[in-house]
Amino acid sequence: MVTADMVKACYRVLLNRESENETVVRQTIGLPNLEALLLHFVNSPEYKAKIAAPVLGPSLIQFMKTRIAPLIMPFRPEQLAACSARIRREWTVLGE
């Protein structure tokens, strides 16, 4: 089940920002599971604009479940900021 904390963590980790408001968080909570939540974010125009060459498919979903999912469980804000910074660094290196 998707929780508000999971949605907010996806905003921080995948979009590098806070959600617009609680309304968008509540709307996203309606998603059925973690896979649907991750697809919601990686298919968004904002995410695609931030990632130079998105490759969507089963391998990305598996990567998100195994590498990103553990990051979106409730953490302290400073831990989420550190995770987000590391992900940005890794994506930058992969894009070079």
C-alpha positions as CSV (number, residue, x, y, z in Angstrom):
1,M,0.0,0.0,0.0
2,V,1.3,3.4,-1.0
3,T,1.7,5.8,2.0
4,A,2.1,9.6,2.1
5,D,5.6,9.2,3.3
6,M,6.5,7.0,0.3
7,V,5.0,9.7,-2.1
8,K,6.8,12.5,-0.4
9,A,10.1,10.5,-0.5
10,C,9.6,9.9,-4.3
11,Y,9.3,13.7,-4.8
12,R,12.5,14.3,-2.8
13,V,14.5,11.4,-4.3
14,L,13.3,11.3,-7.9
15,L,12.3,14.9,-8.6
16,N,14.6,16.6,-6.1
17,R,11.9,18.7,-4.6
18,E,8.9,18.7,-2.2
19,S,5.4,18.0,-3.5
20,E,3.3,21.0,-4.5
21,N,0.8,20.4,-1.8
22,E,-1.0,17.7,0.2
23,T,-3.7,17.4,-2.4
24,V,-1.3,15.8,-4.9
25,V,0.1,13.6,-2.2
26,R,-3.4,12.4,-1.3
27,Q,-4.2,11.7,-5.0
28,T,-1.0,9.7,-5.4
29,I,-1.7,7.6,-2.3
30,G,-4.5,6.0,-4.3
31,L,-2.0,4.1,-6.4
32,P,-2.2,0.3,-5.6
33,N,1.5,-0.5,-4.9
34,L,5.1,0.5,-5.1
35,E,5.6,-0.4,-8.7
36,A,2.6,1.8,-9.7
37,L,4.1,4.6,-7.6
38,L,7.5,4.4,-9.3
39,L,5.9,4.2,-12.7
40,H,3.9,7.3,-11.9
41,F,7.1,9.2,-11.2
42,V,9.4,7.9,-13.9
43,N,6.7,8.4,-16.6
44,S,6.0,12.0,-15.6
45,P,7.1,14.8,-17.9
46,E,9.1,16.4,-15.1
47,Y,11.1,13.3,-14.4
48,K,11.8,12.7,-18.1
49,A,13.0,16.3,-18.4
50,K,15.4,15.8,-15.5
51,I,16.8,12.5,-16.8
52,A,18.7,12.9,-20.1
53,A,17.9,9.5,-21.6
54,P,15.1,7.7,-19.7
55,V,14.9,4.0,-20.5
56,L,11.6,2.6,-19.3
57,G,10.9,-1.1,-19.1
58,P,11.2,-4.1,-16.9
59,S,14.9,-3.6,-16.2
60,L,14.3,-0.1,-14.9
61,I,11.4,-1.2,-12.7
62,Q,13.6,-4.0,-11.3
63,F,16.3,-1.4,-10.6
64,M,13.9,0.9,-9.0
65,K,12.4,-1.8,-6.8
66,T,15.8,-3.1,-5.6
67,R,17.9,0.1,-5.5
68,I,15.4,3.0,-5.0
69,A,12.6,1.4,-3.1
70,P,14.7,1.0,0.1
71,L,15.4,4.7,-0.2
72,I,11.8,5.8,-0.1
73,M,11.0,4.3,3.3
74,P,10.6,6.9,6.0
75,F,14.0,8.5,6.8
76,R,15.0,11.7,8.5
77,P,15.2,14.8,6.1
78,E,19.0,14.9,6.3
79,Q,19.2,11.2,5.3
80,L,16.8,11.8,2.3
81,A,18.9,14.8,1.3
82,A,22.1,12.7,1.4
83,C,20.4,9.9,-0.7
84,S,19.1,12.4,-3.2
85,A,22.5,14.0,-3.6
86,R,24.1,10.6,-4.1
87,I,21.6,9.6,-6.7
88,R,22.1,12.9,-8.6
89,R,25.9,12.2,-8.6
90,E,25.5,8.7,-9.8
91,W,23.1,9.8,-12.6
92,T,25.6,12.5,-13.6
93,V,28.4,10.0,-13.9
94,L,26.2,7.6,-15.9
95,G,25.3,10.4,-18.3
96,E,28.9,11.2,-19.1
